[in-house]
Amino acid sequence: MNADSLTDPPHDAAAAPAEDDSAFPSEWLHYSGATSRGWVHLSIPRAADAPAVPPTGEEQVLRLAEAEALVACVEEWLHAGWDPAPAQEAPPAGALAAVVQAPALAPAGSRLALMPGLLPGGQPPAALLAPHLAWSAVTGQVLLGSVPAEAIQALEAGALVWLPAAFANRWAVTLHDMSCHLPPAAAWLDLPDARLALNGSAAPGSATQDETEGAGQAMLEQTVSIPLDVWLGWPRQGQPAFHWPLPAPWPAELHANGQRQASGALLPLGSGCGLHVQALES
């Protein structure tokens, strides 16, 4: 991510394009403010009895005052002051967002947004965790594990390429953020139950890329959508364990040397699993 996006005001001529207007209709009041880490954005729904005219400065100030608790929590989290002021546009594209569920923080439905580069290393204060906030989803790619170089060299249509990571007691996989902003996330692939389970207590391991020359990486074609707090392993008080459904037939690809080498589908066999190669890249 360009470092300028963390320091430049978001509403000048060089600003990033706004999200789809349908997500932020005119019934919203937008605010933005700089912190020592970058710009943070807040969108608050107008009160139900607000007149159907453009908001006045007084309305904007009074509505923002209802979000003082949220502002204080964000400042605590970022270890930086934040003084949001009325803005004309919705948050820029690519921002991570959270919807307020607890009216004690801000009017219900208010949206907090910040760019990925602003995320501190630690978890937010409890007030910014579920169920108080509902964090937006991250699109991830499921890396199934490395494939030895000799298997890549012997690829042919119809072959079954064994996936070594699948033979462990639990198949550890790694999630890669498609936007390349977040660190990898650890997960378990449960083919019998056709689902993916996040493992926030573990660091990605067995499914990371094998640096051996010529080695390959198997990955699912289907992407997954994981809430940000689940991805980063933040506590989710009172929330059920997160699972993402992955129904068969599990189309997958095999990459090596920066290019796709083959495509096919996962084929469970015994206590393990392989990738049944259906087509080779020319």
N, C-alpha and C positions, 0 to 999 in steps of 0.2 A: 504494500500500500504506500502511496506517495506520502512522505512526511508532511507535505504542505497541507494535506487534508485535515491534519490535526491542529493546525495553527491559523489558517486563513478563515475569515468570516464566511459562513455558508451561503450568504444571500447576495453575493456580488455577481458580476457578469461571468466569473469563472466557476461559479458554484456547480456542484454535481447536480444532475437532473433529479427532480423530485419524484417521489413514489407516485404511483397511479392515483389520480385525484379521487377516484371512487373510494379509496381507503381513508382519505381525509377530506370529507365533504365540508361545505361552508359552515356547518354547524360546529366546527372546531375552532378553538383559539390556539394559536401556535406561539411558542416561546423558544428562544435560544440564548445560550450564554457561554462564554469562554471560561475554561478552567486552565490551570497550569498544565493539564494533560491534553487539552483539546476542547472542541465544542461539544456541548450536550444539549439535547433538544427535548422539549416537552409539549405535548398536544393535549389540551383539556376540552372536553365537550362543553358546549354552552349549556347554561341552565335550561331546563324544560320550559320555563316561562319567559325566556329571553325574547325580546321583540325580533321580528323578521326583518331586521335592518342591520347594516354593518355594525360591529361592536364598537362601543365607545371606549375611550381610554380608562374610564372609571370601571367599566365592566371587566376589562382585561386585568386591571390591578386587583379588583376584589376576587375574581375567580382564581388568580394566581395565589392569593393569600390562603386559599383553601388547600393549597398543595405545599404549605410550609414544611410539614412533616416529611414529605417525600424529598424536598430539596435538602433538608438537613441530613437525611439518610444518605443521599447521593454524595454530599460533601464528606461525610464520615468515610464512605467507601473509597472515594477517590483521593482522600487526604488533600483536598483542595477546595477552595471557595468556589461557589457557583451562584451567579446572580442572573437568572434568566430574565429576559426582557421580551416584549411582544415582537413577533416576527411575522413576515408575510407569507412564508412558504412552509410546507411540510418538511420533515427531515429528509436529508439526501438519500439517494439510493445506496443500498449496501449497509445501512445502519442496523445495528442490533436493537431490538425493541422489546419492551415489556409492557403488558397491560395491567393497570392497577385493578386489583380485586377487592382491596380493603379500603373502604371509604375513610378510615382514620388517617390514611396517608395522603389521599387526594381524591377528588371526585371519581367515583367508580367509572372505569373505562378509559381513564386518562392513559396516555401512551408516553413512556419514557424511551428515548432513543439516543444511542451513542455509537460512534464508530468502533470497530473491533480493536483498533490500536489503543483505545482508552482503557481497556479492561485491565485492572490491577492484577497482581499475581494471586492475591488471596480471594476468598469468597466474600460476598457482600454481607452487610449486617443482616440479622435475622429478618428485619422488617422488609427487606428487598428480596427475600426468598419465597418460594411457594409455601403456603397458598396465597400469600399477600400480593404477589405479582405472578403473572403468567408470562413466561419468557417466550420469545419467538423461536422458530425452528431453524435448524442448520441443515443444509443439504449435504449428505455425506456419501462417500463411496466406500464400499466394504472390500477391504484387502484381505484375501483369504489365506495368504501365506506364500512363501517363496517356493520356487520350483528349481531343482538343480539344473546346472548348465547342460549336463548330458541329456536330460529329458527334453530340453529345448532343441538341442541339435537333432534329436531323433523324432521330431514331430511329424505326424502324418495324419491325414483324414481318417477317422474311425478309431484312432488310438485312444487309450485311456491313460491320462496323465495323473499319477497319484499325487495327492496334496498332503505332504508330511504332517502339517499342523492338524489335519482332521483326525489323526490317529491318537491324539491325546485324550485323556478322560473327558475334558471339555475343550471344544474347538475354540481357541482364542484367536480372534480376528482384530483388525485395526480399522478404525474409521478415519477416512481422510476428508477434511473439509474442502468441498469443491471450490470455495472462494479463496482458499489458501490463506485465510486469516487466523484460524484457530489451530492449536496443537492437536495432534492425533488423539483419538479417544479409544480406550480399550473396550472390547465387547466379547460376548460369547455367541457363537452361531449354533442354534439348536435346530437341526434339520428335522428330527422326529416330530417336534412340535411346530415346525415351520415358522420360526420366529428368531429375532435377534434380541439379546438382552445386554444392556449396558452394564459395564463393571467399573463404576466410578472409583473404586478403591485400588485399582491396579493400573500400572503404567503399561502402554502398548509394548508388546514384546515379540512374540513368536511370529506375528504377521508383518513385521517391518521388513523393508527391502533387504534382500541378501546382496551385499556389495561384491560378491564373487563375480569375476568377469564372465558374462554369458548367462548368468542366472536370470530366472524370470519371476514374475509376480502374477498370481491369479487374482482376479477380482470379479465381483458380481456386476452384471450390466445394470441391474436395477439399483437406483440410488435409494437412500433412506432419508427420512426427515425426523430429526431428533431435536427436542427442545434444548435451548442453550444451557439451561441449568443442569439437565441430565448429561449433556455432552461434557461439561466441565466438572461433573461430579459434586455439584453443590447439594446440600441436604434439601429434602423435599418433605417437610413435616406433614404427616397425614395423607400423603399421596401414595398410591399403589406403585409397586415396582414397574418400571417402564419396560415394555416389550414392543418391538416393531414387527408386524406380520411379514413373513417372506414365503408366500405360497410357491409350490413347485410350478414350473419345471426348473427354476433357478438358472437362467441363462448366464453364462460367464465368459470371460475373456482371459487370454494369457498374453502378457506383455513382457518384452525383453529388449534391452538396448534402446529404450525410449520409444518403441513402436509395438503395435499390436501384432502378435504372431499368429494367433488362432482364436477361434470362437467356438462355443459349444454349450454344454449344460452340465451341471453337477450331477453325479451319479453315485449315490450312497451304496457302498458294498461292505458288508460285514461291519467291523468296528470303525471303518474309515470312510473316505470319500475320494473320488477322483473327478477329473474334468474330462468328459467325453468329447473329444475333438470332432466337430462337425464340419469345420471349414478352416482352411489355411489362408493367410494373407498372401497375395501374389507378390 
